[in-house]
Amino acid sequence: MLSAEQVQFFRDNGYLKVPGALSSAEVKELRDATARLIESGPTPGMTPGERKDYQYGRVKGADKVLRRIENVIGKGEAFLRLLGHPVLLDAAAKIVGEQFVPTYDSCVIKMPGRGVEVPWHRDGGGPRMFFDDPQTGRRFPAVNFDFYLDESTEKTGALWVVPGSNKEVENRAPQLARAGQYAGVPGAMMVPMQPGDMLLHDVTLYHGSPETEDAPSIRRVIYYEFRDKRFIDAHHRVTAERPNPGNVPWTDDWIAARLALLQKALDTRRAAGLPVPFAQHPIEALRAAAREQTRVPQPGWDESA
Ligand SMILES: O=C(O)CCC(=O)C(=O)O
């Protein structure tokens, strides 16, 4: 469970490495689940929206290499169980805020051989990727919790970060992306990771990973993003007075569906005899009954095209 020093390190630097967050059995289960998805790829039986979850990129010499699978929680029980993991939810409550809501989920892949670059960026690219509560002065960040399933090294395309860049007001990430350099970027560092390690990164941290050449093995990372409900209410929640809140618009229905997903994750873990940090969301107003549906893509995600 995260210590006060780890929380402070995250606030100061915009990232935090938590070694050994998952057991080797959990890593194996998630590796098997992702291997099945990669092997099957998008199938004719899927809706166009489900097929669109599989995203491809260019590398030198090829233009269709798998780089990402969106909406993984609905793609297998292993991903759903991960959402209720005690290490994840402890970290989410301490780093994001007690009123945490799961907002995005995906798996980023660097295939063996040549893996696709993820150029320097801040996630989401929206104008306000945090919420400063005017009443308390507290900052609520948007944070990704990144679970490494494989060794991530220079050879397999480890992530690079610029520690402290979460505090920069001006966004220099597009310039860095255009330059396409990693080692030469002032203040940048590579973050090697082992299977089962968890990395937390503030979405406003500059981060990216180079294209790989001759990578000896695959490198998969599961990304679960969380935001506090107060952040969502301030910037994203669709209301009658604010039908189009600039950045990403999240309706009450969509927020409830994401919270129902969390409840389903907790219930599924309990039914399997796995540890849970609590039976329901600790904040009463954020408790939602589990639903059958485990596919809850972003509201703008067109399932028919
Ligand atoms: O895993 C990586 O290389 C970075 C992925 C990432 O930052 C993203 O997809 O937004």
The ligand as an SDF file (V2000), in Angstrom:
LIG
                    3D

 10  9  0  0  0  0  0  0  0  0999 V2000
    3.3430    2.3800  -23.2630 O   0  0  0  0  0  0  0  0  0  0  0  0
    3.8200    3.3590  -23.8270 C   0  0  0  0  0  0  0  0  0  0  0  0
    4.8310    3.3260  -24.4830 O   0  0  0  0  0  0  0  0  0  0  0  0
    3.1350    4.6990  -23.6620 C   0  0  0  0  0  0  0  0  0  0  0  0
    1.6700    4.6290  -23.8790 C   0  0  0  0  0  0  0  0  0  0  0  0
    0.9920    5.9320  -23.6490 C   0  0  0  0  0  0  0  0  0  0  0  0
    1.5010    6.8040  -23.0140 O   0  0  0  0  0  0  0  0  0  0  0  0
   -0.3260    6.1550  -24.2200 C   0  0  0  0  0  0  0  0  0  0  0  0
   -0.8360    5.2860  -24.9290 O   0  0  0  0  0  0  0  0  0  0  0  0
   -0.9010    7.2440  -23.9970 O   0  0  0  0  0  0  0  0  0  0  0  0
  1  2  2  0
  2  3  1  0
  2  4  1  0
  4  5  1  0
  5  6  1  0
  6  7  2  0
  6  8  1  0
  8  9  2  0
  8 10  1  0
M  END
$$$$
